[in-house]
Amino acid sequence: MSGRKRLADVETVPVGRTPMAVDAQGRIDADEWTAERAEAQPPPEVGAVYSPWPGPADEEPIDAEFTEERPTTGQRARRVWEESRKKAREFFSESVQATIVDHEEQRARDEERAATEDPEASERERLLKLRSEARMAGEEYLDSLRRAQIFVPGFTEQKATKRLDAMHQVYVQMMVQSCLRPLSRGVNTNSVIQTVGMMASMALLSEDFRDQTRPHVDRLREKIQDRIDTKTRSRVGAAEKGIERRRDFFSGVVDKKKRARLVGSTDARAQLSRKWRKRYDDLLYRERGQRQLYTPESAALTELGLMENAFVQMREPETESQEIYESYKELRSHLWAQFEDDGLERQDVVDRIKKMVGARMEHEPELWTMLKGTAHARITKDYRTDGATGARDEQWRGNWANHIGVRMPREATFSLRPPMTRDEHSSAVTETMRISFADAVSKDMKDGRADGERFREMTIGYMVGFAGRRQGMDLRGVPAGVRMAVEQSEVMMATMTVDGVEPEAQRAAYSMAYANAMDEVAEQCPEVKDLMHEQFGPDWKVVLKDAADNPRDFIIAMKAKPRPYYAGADGGPAYESARDYDAAHEDPQPV
């Protein structure tokens, strides 16, 4: 068995601890950790009660042949989650599966680069190694948070906080060690700071690491101060304009004191540098042994790791999910108070969380299922769209919107989704579809589309997505207008899967949601009834209910069914079948 200790196994950080050696893989020597814990324990308080010294019977060796270690509640929940996660990933598209593989290959490259120590390496190679080590430290920290036994009966908030502080301490230690290696090899200090970020670099100034960083402290102080001043200078103009706008806006307030309070500080430089100055001073002058300060990156990792931890624990049959949820909310509130104490702006942390969640969803699509809103496809990534061509920019810029395009407020963040029953899932899916259908009808009417093109694409898209994943259809190359509904259906089914809804129950929930959404929109919009009657006949409700039950056969029948297609205001040709229409509008292939 390995003599190393996993980051997730660390329970508490002793007061006054000194830095520990970390190997190339970012692992800490367990013997050194144990020795430091013993040395750094504070002296006992007067009247302290000690646990009894173990007697001979307590120290008797245990015969492993007759001892079976039972998995803890957390371990059982994690095993169940791993199975659910595998099933959930099967619902996502081929492109998502390819991204998962790409991420695994990138991780393997990071591990290989971190394990390699070449004395002759160039500065560029050392910075690439630093970047890989920083990524690995973040992954290890996130994994430790996911697996930590925090949300369990009898585990108080104080104990949970100590464990979090311990794991964060080790994460910061790993980052510091990674930065020290290139610095000791003469790599440019500015390049190191730029690679890991200024806030992460500031940890090198902490008294806890002063023995190791002493040769580099003066250079680090100088470069970090220069960067703070540069940031201040680059933004001071914008800040001064903001102050001037507030002065103009509140110029009509007669009371001078009230006007000054509304305008706020008129020192642009002080406003811009406040959070950096506070953090800089904290790191320089705080006493050894205090907890390490959070950065926006480590704050976002902590938020994400605890969210997944609670999500998994809440789905363990032997736990009280509401108790887990309340414990999670209390610990989360405590953490956000720490973030504020550490000089972090709430908006900076929120922005980092939303970008991190979106980026990780590319290779961890199960994250869609964990959050309120995203789990039933009512909150999606917001991609830029070309106003002239309607083409979507495939590069995500970090913005979020609801599924009909209303931008998510910048200050808003995500919330953990509790377990749901089949009927609750069906109601949530109904609401998503109802809003989508109503929005499509509204846009068709606004654009004068008498054929209900957008509405028709949504009705087909939801069925194509459901049929494609459930019955193995190849969905690559689906029309752009159907793409959104297909992606939504993937998330909906994956969400029901992680909550333990069986496939047949999923079919019933989805079918009922589809029929209910269509019925509700038809009652609200008379135009929908006319469209449905024209396309599916007088018994269109029955037809759509059957279609939701057996979407594959419905799609095949619809493709072969003759029907006219709207050709625009100039009265162009009508087509006898969907196949003829598609052939006429097919993009010419390059020769």
C-alpha positions as CSV (number, residue, x, y, z in Angstrom):
1,M,0.0,0.0,0.0
2,S,1.2,3.5,-0.8
3,G,2.7,5.5,2.0
4,R,1.2,8.7,0.6
5,K,-1.9,10.3,1.9
6,R,-4.7,11.6,-0.4
7,L,-5.8,15.2,-0.1
8,A,-9.3,14.1,0.7
9,D,-8.0,12.2,3.8
10,V,-6.7,15.3,5.5
11,E,-8.9,16.3,8.5
12,T,-7.6,19.4,10.1
13,V,-4.7,21.9,9.9
14,P,-2.7,22.3,13.0
15,V,-2.1,25.9,14.2
16,G,1.4,27.1,13.4
17,R,2.1,24.5,10.8
18,T,5.1,24.8,8.6
19,P,5.2,24.0,4.8
20,M,5.4,20.4,3.8
21,A,7.3,18.8,0.9
22,V,5.1,18.0,-2.1
23,D,6.3,15.5,-4.8
24,A,6.0,15.9,-8.5
25,Q,2.4,14.6,-8.5
26,G,1.4,17.1,-5.8
27,R,1.1,14.5,-3.1
28,I,2.1,15.1,0.5
29,D,4.2,12.8,2.6
30,A,1.8,11.2,5.2
31,D,4.6,10.7,7.8
32,E,5.7,14.3,7.6
33,W,2.0,15.4,7.9
34,T,1.6,13.3,11.0
35,A,4.8,14.5,12.6
36,E,3.8,18.2,12.0
37,R,0.4,17.6,13.5
38,A,2.0,16.2,16.6
39,E,4.5,19.1,16.9
40,A,2.0,21.9,16.2
41,Q,-0.8,20.9,18.6
42,P,-1.5,23.8,20.9
43,P,-0.9,23.3,24.7
44,P,-3.9,21.9,26.6
45,E,-6.2,24.3,28.2
46,V,-6.7,24.3,31.9
47,G,-9.2,21.6,32.9
48,A,-9.0,19.9,29.5
49,V,-10.4,16.4,29.6
50,Y,-8.3,13.8,27.8
51,S,-9.5,10.6,26.3
52,P,-8.3,7.5,28.3
53,W,-4.9,6.1,27.2
54,P,-5.5,2.9,25.2
55,G,-5.0,-0.3,27.3
56,P,-3.4,-3.5,26.1
57,A,-6.7,-4.8,24.8
58,D,-7.2,-1.7,22.7
59,E,-3.7,-2.2,21.1
60,E,-4.2,-5.9,20.2
61,P,-3.7,-6.5,16.5
62,I,-6.9,-7.2,14.6
63,D,-7.0,-10.3,12.5
64,A,-7.8,-9.0,9.0
65,E,-9.1,-12.4,7.9
66,F,-12.1,-11.9,10.2
67,T,-12.6,-8.2,9.7
68,E,-14.7,-6.7,6.9
69,E,-14.6,-3.0,6.4
70,R,-18.1,-1.7,5.7
71,P,-18.3,1.2,3.3
72,T,-19.5,4.5,4.8
73,T,-22.6,6.2,3.8
74,G,-20.6,8.6,1.7
75,Q,-18.7,5.8,0.0
76,R,-22.0,4.1,-0.9
77,A,-23.5,7.3,-2.2
78,R,-20.4,7.9,-4.3
79,R,-20.5,4.4,-5.9
80,V,-24.2,4.9,-6.8
81,W,-23.4,8.3,-8.2
82,E,-20.6,6.9,-10.4
83,E,-23.1,4.5,-11.9
84,S,-25.7,7.2,-12.4
85,R,-23.2,9.5,-13.9
86,K,-22.1,6.9,-16.5
87,K,-25.8,6.4,-17.5
88,A,-26.5,10.1,-17.6
89,R,-23.5,10.7,-20.0
90,E,-24.9,8.3,-22.5
91,F,-27.7,10.7,-23.3
92,F,-25.4,13.4,-24.6
93,S,-24.3,13.9,-28.1
94,E,-21.3,12.5,-30.0
95,S,-19.6,15.9,-29.8
96,V,-19.9,15.9,-25.9
97,Q,-18.5,12.3,-25.8
98,A,-15.5,13.5,-27.9
99,T,-14.9,16.4,-25.6
100,I,-14.8,14.0,-22.6
101,V,-12.1,11.9,-24.3
102,D,-10.2,15.1,-25.2
103,H,-10.2,16.1,-21.5
104,E,-9.0,12.8,-20.3
105,E,-6.1,13.0,-22.8
106,Q,-5.3,16.5,-21.6
107,R,-5.2,15.3,-18.0
108,A,-2.8,12.4,-19.0
109,R,-0.5,15.0,-20.7
110,D,-0.6,17.2,-17.5
111,E,0.3,14.2,-15.3
112,E,3.2,13.3,-17.6
113,R,4.5,16.9,-17.8
114,A,4.2,17.3,-14.0
115,A,6.2,14.1,-13.4
116,T,9.0,15.2,-15.6
117,E,11.9,17.2,-14.2
118,D,14.4,18.3,-16.8
119,P,17.2,20.5,-15.5
120,E,17.8,21.7,-19.1
121,A,14.2,22.7,-19.7
122,S,13.5,26.1,-21.4
123,E,11.6,28.8,-19.6
124,R,8.6,28.1,-21.8
125,E,8.6,24.4,-20.9
126,R,8.8,25.3,-17.2
127,L,5.8,27.6,-17.5
128,L,3.9,24.9,-19.3
129,K,4.8,22.5,-16.5
130,L,3.6,25.1,-14.0
131,R,0.3,25.4,-15.8
132,S,-0.2,21.7,-15.8
133,E,0.6,21.4,-12.1
134,A,-1.8,24.3,-11.3
135,R,-4.6,22.4,-13.2
136,M,-3.8,19.2,-11.4
137,A,-3.8,20.9,-8.0
138,G,-7.3,22.3,-8.8
139,E,-8.5,18.9,-9.9
140,E,-7.2,17.2,-6.8
141,Y,-8.7,19.9,-4.6
142,L,-12.1,19.6,-6.3
143,D,-11.9,15.8,-6.0
144,S,-11.2,16.0,-2.3
145,L,-14.2,18.3,-1.8
146,R,-16.4,15.9,-3.7
147,R,-15.4,13.0,-1.5
148,A,-15.1,14.6,1.9
149,Q,-17.3,13.3,4.7
150,I,-18.8,16.7,5.6
151,F,-22.5,16.3,5.2
152,V,-23.0,13.4,7.6
153,P,-25.0,13.0,10.8
154,G,-23.2,14.4,13.8
155,F,-20.7,16.4,11.8
156,T,-20.9,20.0,13.1
157,E,-20.3,23.2,11.1
158,Q,-17.2,23.8,13.1
159,K,-15.8,20.4,12.2
160,A,-16.8,20.9,8.5
161,T,-15.0,24.3,8.5
162,K,-11.8,22.8,9.9
163,R,-11.8,20.1,7.3
164,L,-12.4,22.6,4.5
165,D,-9.6,24.8,5.9
166,A,-7.3,21.8,5.9
167,M,-8.0,20.9,2.3
168,H,-7.7,24.5,1.2
169,Q,-4.4,24.8,3.1
170,V,-3.0,21.8,1.2
171,Y,-4.2,23.1,-2.1
172,V,-2.5,26.4,-1.5
173,Q,0.7,24.6,-0.4
174,M,0.7,22.6,-3.7
175,M,0.3,25.9,-5.7
176,V,3.2,27.5,-3.8
177,Q,5.5,24.6,-4.3
178,S,4.6,24.6,-8.0
179,C,5.5,28.3,-8.3
180,L,8.8,27.9,-6.3
181,R,10.3,25.4,-8.7
182,P,10.4,27.7,-11.8
183,L,11.4,30.7,-9.6
184,S,14.4,28.8,-8.2
185,R,15.4,28.0,-11.8
186,G,15.5,31.6,-12.8
187,V,12.2,31.9,-14.6
188,N,10.9,35.4,-15.0
189,T,8.8,36.4,-11.9
190,N,6.2,38.2,-14.0
191,S,5.7,35.1,-16.2
192,V,5.1,33.0,-13.1
193,I,2.6,35.5,-11.7
194,Q,0.8,35.7,-15.1
195,T,0.6,31.9,-15.4
196,V,-1.1,31.3,-12.1
197,G,-2.8,34.6,-11.5
198,M,-1.9,37.5,-9.2
199,M,-4.1,36.4,-6.3
200,A,-2.7,32.9,-6.3
201,S,0.8,34.4,-6.5
202,M,0.2,36.5,-3.4
203,A,0.1,33.3,-1.3
204,L,3.9,33.2,-1.8
205,L,4.1,36.3,0.5
206,S,2.3,34.5,3.4
207,E,4.3,34.0,6.6
208,D,3.4,30.3,6.5
209,F,5.7,29.9,3.5
210,R,8.3,32.5,4.3
211,D,11.1,30.0,5.0
212,Q,10.8,28.6,1.5
213,T,10.1,31.9,-0.4
214,R,12.6,34.1,1.4
215,P,15.1,34.2,-1.6
216,H,12.2,35.4,-3.9
217,V,10.2,37.6,-1.5
218,D,11.7,41.0,-2.5
219,R,11.2,40.3,-6.3
220,L,7.6,39.0,-5.6
221,R,6.7,42.0,-3.6
222,E,8.0,44.4,-6.2
223,K,6.3,42.6,-9.2
224,I,3.0,42.2,-7.4
225,Q,3.0,45.8,-6.3
226,D,3.8,46.9,-9.9
227,R,0.9,44.8,-11.2
228,I,-1.5,46.3,-8.6
229,D,-0.4,49.8,-9.7
230,T,-0.7,48.9,-13.3
231,K,-4.3,47.6,-12.9
232,T,-5.1,50.8,-10.9
233,R,-3.7,53.1,-13.6
234,S,-5.4,51.3,-16.5
235,R,-8.8,51.6,-14.9
236,V,-8.6,54.9,-13.1
237,G,-10.0,56.8,-16.1
238,A,-13.1,54.6,-16.2
239,A,-13.6,55.0,-12.5
240,E,-13.3,58.7,-12.7
241,K,-16.0,58.8,-15.4
242,G,-18.2,56.7,-13.2
243,I,-17.7,59.2,-10.3
244,E,-18.5,62.1,-12.6
245,R,-21.7,60.4,-13.8
246,R,-22.9,59.8,-10.2
247,R,-22.1,63.5,-9.4
248,D,-24.3,64.6,-12.4
249,F,-27.1,62.2,-11.6
250,F,-27.4,63.2,-7.9
251,S,-26.6,66.9,-8.5
252,G,-30.3,67.8,-7.9
253,V,-30.1,66.5,-4.3
254,V,-30.2,69.6,-2.1
255,D,-28.9,68.0,1.1
256,K,-25.1,68.0,0.8
257,K,-24.5,65.1,3.2
258,K,-27.1,63.0,1.5
259,R,-25.7,63.9,-2.0
260,A,-22.2,62.9,-0.8
261,R,-23.5,59.6,0.5
262,L,-25.2,58.8,-2.7
263,V,-22.2,59.7,-4.9
264,G,-19.9,57.7,-2.7
265,S,-16.1,57.8,-2.7
266,T,-14.6,60.3,-5.2
267,D,-11.1,58.8,-4.9
268,A,-10.9,56.6,-8.0
269,R,-7.5,55.1,-7.1
270,A,-8.7,54.1,-3.6
271,Q,-11.8,52.4,-5.0
272,L,-9.9,50.4,-7.6
273,S,-7.0,49.2,-5.3
274,R,-9.0,48.6,-2.1
275,K,-9.5,44.8,-2.5
276,W,-5.9,44.3,-3.7
277,R,-4.4,46.4,-1.0
278,K,-6.5,44.6,1.7
279,R,-5.3,41.3,0.4
280,Y,-1.7,42.4,0.1
281,D,-1.6,43.7,3.7
282,D,-3.4,40.6,5.0
283,L,-0.8,38.3,3.5
284,L,2.2,40.4,4.6
285,Y,1.2,41.0,8.2
286,R,-1.1,38.2,9.3
287,E,0.3,35.7,11.9
288,R,1.6,32.3,10.9
289,G,-0.9,29.5,11.2
290,Q,-4.1,31.3,10.2
291,R,-6.2,29.8,7.4
292,Q,-5.1,30.6,3.8
293,L,-7.0,33.3,1.9
294,Y,-9.3,32.2,-0.9
295,T,-8.8,33.4,-4.4
296,P,-11.7,33.6,-7.0
297,E,-10.4,30.4,-8.4
298,S,-10.3,28.4,-5.2
299,A,-13.6,30.0,-4.0
300,A,-15.3,28.7,-7.2
301,L,-13.7,25.3,-6.9
302,T,-14.9,25.1,-3.2
303,E,-18.4,26.1,-4.2
304,L,-18.5,23.6,-7.0
305,G,-17.0,20.7,-5.0
306,L,-19.4,21.2,-2.0
307,M,-22.4,21.4,-4.4
308,E,-21.6,18.1,-5.9
309,N,-20.8,16.5,-2.5
310,A,-24.3,17.6,-1.2
311,F,-26.0,16.6,-4.5
312,V,-24.6,13.0,-4.2
313,Q,-25.3,12.7,-0.4
314,M,-28.9,13.8,-0.8
315,R,-29.6,10.9,-3.2
316,E,-28.3,8.3,-0.8
317,P,-31.5,6.3,0.4
318,E,-30.3,6.1,4.0
319,T,-29.9,9.8,4.5
320,E,-32.3,12.6,5.2
321,S,-32.0,14.8,2.1
322,Q,-33.5,17.8,3.8
323,E,-30.9,17.7,6.6
324,I,-28.1,17.4,4.1
325,Y,-29.6,20.4,2.2
326,E,-29.8,22.6,5.3
327,S,-26.3,21.6,6.4
328,Y,-25.0,22.5,2.9
329,K,-26.7,25.9,3.0
330,E,-25.3,26.8,6.4
331,L,-21.7,25.8,5.4
332,R,-22.2,27.7,2.1
333,S,-23.2,30.9,4.0
334,H,-20.2,30.5,6.2
335,L,-17.9,30.2,3.2
336,W,-19.3,33.3,1.4
337,A,-18.6,35.2,4.6
338,Q,-15.0,34.0,4.5
339,F,-14.7,35.1,0.9
340,E,-15.8,38.6,1.9
341,D,-13.4,38.6,4.8
342,D,-10.6,37.7,2.4
343,G,-11.2,40.8,0.3
344,L,-13.0,39.0,-2.6
345,E,-15.7,40.9,-4.5
346,R,-18.8,38.8,-4.6
347,Q,-19.2,39.6,-8.3
348,D,-15.7,38.3,-9.1
349,V,-16.5,35.0,-7.4
350,V,-19.9,34.7,-9.1
351,D,-18.4,35.4,-12.5
352,R,-15.7,32.7,-11.9
353,I,-18.3,30.2,-10.7
354,K,-20.4,30.6,-13.8
355,K,-17.5,30.4,-16.2
356,M,-16.1,27.4,-14.4
357,V,-19.4,25.6,-14.4
358,G,-19.9,26.2,-18.1
359,A,-16.4,25.1,-19.0
360,R,-16.6,21.9,-16.9
361,M,-20.0,21.1,-18.4
362,E,-18.1,20.5,-21.7
363,H,-16.4,17.4,-20.3
364,E,-18.6,16.8,-17.2
365,P,-22.1,17.0,-18.8
366,E,-23.7,15.6,-15.7
367,L,-23.3,19.0,-14.1
368,W,-26.3,20.1,-16.1
369,T,-28.4,17.8,-13.9
370,M,-27.2,19.3,-10.5
371,L,-28.4,22.8,-10.8
372,K,-31.9,24.4,-10.6
373,G,-32.8,25.7,-14.0
374,T,-30.1,23.9,-16.0
375,A,-31.5,20.5,-15.0
376,H,-34.7,20.9,-17.1
377,A,-33.0,23.1,-19.7
378,R,-34.5,26.4,-18.7
379,I,-31.1,28.0,-18.2
380,T,-28.6,27.5,-21.0
381,K,-25.3,28.8,-22.3
382,D,-25.8,32.1,-24.2
383,Y,-23.9,32.0,-27.5
384,R,-23.6,35.0,-29.8
385,T,-25.6,34.9,-33.0
386,D,-24.9,36.6,-36.2
387,G,-27.7,39.1,-36.8
388,A,-27.6,38.7,-40.6
389,T,-27.1,35.0,-41.0
390,G,-28.4,33.6,-37.7
391,A,-25.3,31.5,-37.4
392,R,-24.3,30.7,-33.9
393,D,-20.8,31.5,-32.6
394,E,-19.4,28.2,-31.3
395,Q,-17.1,30.0,-28.9
396,W,-18.9,30.4,-25.6
397,R,-18.1,33.8,-23.9
398,G,-19.2,33.0,-20.4
399,N,-22.8,34.3,-20.5
400,W,-26.0,32.5,-19.6
401,A,-29.6,33.0,-20.6
402,N,-32.9,31.3,-20.2
403,H,-34.0,29.0,-23.1
404,I,-35.9,31.7,-24.9
405,G,-32.9,34.1,-25.0
406,V,-33.4,36.4,-21.9
407,R,-29.9,37.1,-20.5
408,M,-29.3,35.8,-17.0
409,P,-28.5,38.8,-14.6
410,R,-24.8,39.1,-14.0
411,E,-25.2,39.0,-10.2
412,A,-27.2,35.8,-10.3
413,T,-25.6,32.5,-9.5
414,F,-26.6,28.8,-9.4
415,S,-28.5,26.9,-6.8
416,L,-28.3,23.2,-5.9
417,R,-31.2,21.0,-7.1
418,P,-32.7,18.7,-4.5
419,P,-34.0,15.1,-5.4
420,M,-37.3,15.1,-7.4
421,T,-40.0,12.5,-8.1
422,R,-41.1,11.4,-11.5
423,D,-44.2,13.7,-11.3
424,E,-42.1,16.6,-10.3
425,H,-39.8,16.0,-13.2
426,S,-42.8,15.8,-15.6
427,S,-44.1,19.1,-14.3
428,A,-40.7,20.8,-14.7
429,V,-40.4,19.4,-18.3
430,T,-43.9,20.6,-19.1
431,E,-43.0,24.2,-18.0
432,T,-39.9,24.2,-20.2
433,M,-41.8,23.0,-23.2
434,R,-44.8,25.3,-22.6
435,I,-42.5,28.3,-22.6
436,S,-40.7,27.1,-25.7
437,F,-43.9,26.5,-27.6
438,A,-45.4,29.8,-26.6
439,D,-42.2,31.7,-27.5
440,A,-42.0,30.0,-30.9
441,V,-45.6,30.9,-31.7
442,S,-45.1,34.5,-30.7
443,K,-42.0,34.8,-32.9
444,D,-43.7,33.2,-35.9
445,M,-46.6,35.6,-35.6
446,K,-44.2,38.6,-35.3
447,D,-42.4,37.5,-38.4
448,G,-45.6,36.8,-40.3
449,R,-44.8,33.0,-40.6
450,A,-48.3,31.6,-41.3
451,D,-46.9,28.1,-41.5
452,G,-45.6,28.2,-37.9
453,E,-42.0,27.3,-38.8
454,R,-40.4,27.8,-35.4
455,F,-43.3,26.1,-33.6
456,R,-43.1,23.1,-35.9
457,E,-39.4,22.8,-35.4
458,M,-39.9,22.8,-31.6
459,T,-42.6,20.1,-31.7
460,I,-40.4,17.9,-33.9
461,G,-37.2,18.8,-32.1
462,Y,-38.4,17.6,-28.7
463,M,-39.6,14.3,-30.2
464,V,-36.4,13.8,-32.2
465,G,-34.3,14.3,-29.1
466,F,-36.2,11.9,-27.0
467,A,-36.4,9.3,-29.7
468,G,-32.8,9.7,-30.7
469,R,-31.4,9.0,-27.3
470,R,-33.9,6.4,-26.2
471,Q,-34.0,4.4,-29.5
472,G,-30.5,4.9,-30.7
473,M,-31.1,7.2,-33.7
474,D,-28.1,9.1,-35.0
475,L,-28.8,12.8,-34.4
476,R,-25.6,14.2,-36.0
477,G,-26.4,16.8,-38.6
478,V,-29.9,17.7,-37.3
479,P,-31.2,21.1,-38.7
480,A,-30.1,24.1,-36.7
481,G,-33.7,25.0,-35.8
482,V,-34.2,21.7,-34.1
483,R,-30.8,21.7,-32.3
484,M,-31.9,23.5,-29.2
485,A,-34.9,21.3,-28.5
486,V,-32.7,18.2,-29.0
487,E,-30.1,19.5,-26.6
488,Q,-32.8,20.3,-24.1
489,S,-34.2,16.7,-24.3
490,E,-30.8,15.3,-23.6
491,V,-30.5,17.2,-20.4
492,M,-34.0,16.4,-19.3
493,M,-33.5,12.6,-19.6
494,A,-30.1,12.7,-18.0
495,T,-31.6,14.6,-15.1
496,M,-34.3,12.0,-14.6
497,T,-31.7,9.3,-14.8
498,V,-29.5,10.7,-12.0
499,D,-32.6,10.9,-9.8
500,G,-33.2,7.2,-10.3
501,V,-36.3,7.4,-12.6
502,E,-36.4,4.2,-14.6
503,P,-36.5,4.3,-18.4
504,E,-40.2,3.4,-18.7
505,A,-41.1,6.0,-16.1
506,Q,-39.1,8.5,-18.0
507,R,-41.0,7.7,-21.1
508,A,-44.3,8.2,-19.3
509,A,-43.1,11.5,-17.7
510,Y,-41.8,12.9,-20.9
511,S,-44.9,11.8,-22.9
512,M,-47.3,13.4,-20.4
513,A,-45.2,16.6,-20.2
514,Y,-45.2,16.9,-24.0
515,A,-49.0,16.5,-24.3
516,N,-49.7,18.8,-21.4
517,A,-47.4,21.6,-22.7
518,M,-49.0,21.3,-26.2
519,D,-52.5,21.4,-24.7
520,E,-51.8,24.4,-22.5
521,V,-50.3,26.4,-25.4
522,A,-53.2,25.5,-27.6
523,E,-55.6,26.9,-25.0
524,Q,-53.7,30.1,-24.8
525,C,-53.1,30.6,-28.5
526,P,-55.9,29.8,-31.0
527,E,-53.4,29.9,-33.8
528,V,-51.8,26.7,-32.4
529,K,-55.1,24.8,-32.7
530,D,-55.4,25.8,-36.4
531,L,-51.8,24.8,-37.1
532,M,-52.2,21.4,-35.3
533,H,-55.5,20.8,-37.0
534,E,-53.9,21.5,-40.4
535,Q,-50.9,19.4,-39.8
536,F,-52.2,16.5,-37.8
537,G,-56.0,16.4,-38.4
538,P,-59.0,16.9,-36.1
539,D,-57.7,14.4,-33.6
540,W,-54.3,16.2,-33.2
541,K,-54.2,15.7,-29.4
542,V,-54.4,12.0,-29.8
543,V,-51.9,12.0,-32.6
544,L,-49.4,14.0,-30.5
545,K,-49.9,11.8,-27.5
546,D,-49.2,8.7,-29.6
547,A,-46.2,10.5,-31.1
548,A,-44.8,11.2,-27.7
549,D,-45.3,7.5,-26.8
550,N,-43.6,6.3,-30.1
551,P,-41.7,9.2,-31.6
552,R,-39.6,7.1,-34.0
553,D,-42.6,5.9,-36.0
554,F,-44.2,9.4,-35.9
555,I,-41.1,11.0,-37.4
556,I,-40.9,8.4,-40.1
557,A,-44.5,9.0,-41.0
558,M,-44.2,12.8,-40.9
559,K,-41.3,12.7,-43.4
560,A,-43.4,10.8,-45.9
561,K,-46.6,12.8,-45.5
562,P,-47.4,15.2,-48.3
563,R,-48.1,18.7,-47.1
564,P,-47.6,22.3,-48.5
565,Y,-44.8,24.4,-47.2
566,Y,-44.9,28.2,-46.8
567,A,-42.8,29.8,-49.4
568,G,-42.8,33.5,-48.4
569,A,-44.8,36.6,-49.2
570,D,-44.1,36.4,-52.9
571,G,-46.2,33.2,-53.3
572,G,-43.4,30.9,-54.3
573,P,-43.9,27.1,-55.0
574,A,-45.5,24.7,-52.5
575,Y,-43.8,21.3,-52.0
576,E,-45.6,18.0,-51.9
577,S,-43.5,16.4,-49.2
578,A,-40.9,17.2,-46.6
579,R,-38.3,15.3,-48.7
580,D,-39.0,17.5,-51.7
581,Y,-38.8,20.7,-49.6
582,D,-35.5,19.6,-48.0
583,A,-34.0,18.7,-51.4
584,A,-34.9,22.1,-52.8
585,H,-33.4,24.0,-49.9
586,E,-30.3,21.8,-49.4
587,D,-27.1,23.8,-49.3
588,P,-25.0,23.1,-52.5
589,Q,-22.1,20.8,-51.7
590,P,-18.6,22.0,-52.6
591,V,-17.1,20.3,-55.6
